[in-house]
């Protein structure tokens, strides 16, 4: 497969992740969408559920990982084999927590939209993806490809942050003029 074909495939899958990010935005969540592709099919998806659940760990990637694990358990498939042959697409660079989870699960390739300049775990802050100094128990390094439809992901984030997060604590809400 040529590089052009591979790039088009990444763009096509990223559009699917962006659809989930828009759903998160409509649900008043930080607009991050994620899909996991295995054998050329989406086997799991996720959008942020942090505000809905009041649980800071409910990131899109974690939700998608949980869905794959549930599918593997129900179908009696070895999750290690599924993750080892899957690609994760997410609209924003995985945070350090999510990058570590992806490394532990053995996902070999992560494709993301825009960089995460505050919490990025694939190079913006730390490079969990390729840090070989982490213990072997933390999983194999993975490849990360960024800047796929980044402008669209940034636009969604800007839309979210222009408004007031009704789920934010009172002392963190924007003051109305």
Protein Blocks (a to p, Z undefined) as FASTA:
>chain_A
ZZklmmmmmmmmmmmmmmmmmmmmmnopacddddddeehiafbdcddfklmnopaklcfk
lmmmmmmmmmmmmnopafklmmmmcccddfbdcdfklmmmmmmnopabdcdfbdcfklpc
ghmmmcfklmmkbcfklopaddddehihklmmmmmmmmmmmmccfkbcfklpccdZZ
